[in-house]
Amino acid sequence: MDELRALASARPGCSRVEWVTDHDSPGARALCKSLGFAEFDGKIVCRVDTGMT
């Protein structure tokens, strides 16, 4: 993650790194918080299933 932040910081116009996880995944949410990510409620993820399994 540190390398990803460094790559993003070095890229012109890149102002942030976003990570997506499920609300009901406490382990992933804890990992994100431990890496310095803040939870953000400002976006909504829209999804449609293709019917493929």
Secondary structure, 3 states (H helix, E strand, C coil): CHHHHHHHHHCCCCCCCCCCCCCCCHHHHHHHHHCCCCCCCCCCCCCCCCCCC
